[in-house]
Amino acid sequence: MPLTVAEVAHIAGLARLGLTAEEITVYRDQLSAILDYAGMLQTVDTSAIPPTASALSLRNVMRSDTVEPSLATEDVLANAPDAVDGYFRVKAILGPEAP
């Protein structure tokens, strides 16, 4: 299905692309080849193939959760540049205190 120069220019306009005349000619040939291939795929008999959302089987690949002891608060905050009442203290990014 060969596209015209005007059709490619229209598509480029919709995509907000500024193309030169040479680029339009190149893209016309490339887009026409893509549409020809898509047309060829439309002729393939897929009546015996069930519709699928994914070619891969669905399965959970995450491990199960296990309860494990955590670090003590003092150990976690040992290298913190600023800690207050057992929490990390960081600079405000919102509100009147923000720089």
TANORDA-V98341 format. One record per backbone hydrogen bond with DSSP energy under -0.5 kcal/mol. CO is the residue of the C=O (numbers start at 1). NH is the residue of the N-H. Records with the same first field share a line. If there is no record, write none. Layout:
CO = NH, NH
//
This chain:
4 = 8
5 = 9
6 = 10
7 = 11
8 = 12
9 = 13
10 = 14
11 = 15
12 = 17
13 = 16
17 = 19
20 = 24
21 = 25
22 = 26
23 = 27
24 = 28
25 = 29
26 = 30
27 = 31
28 = 32
29 = 33
30 = 34
31 = 35
32 = 36
33 = 37
34 = 38
35 = 39
36 = 40
37 = 41
38 = 42
39 = 43
40 = 43
41 = 44
44 = 46
46 = 49
48 = 50
59 = 61
72 = 76
73 = 77
74 = 78
75 = 78
76 = 79
77 = 80
82 = 89
84 = 87
87 = 84
88 = 90
92 = 99
95 = 98
//
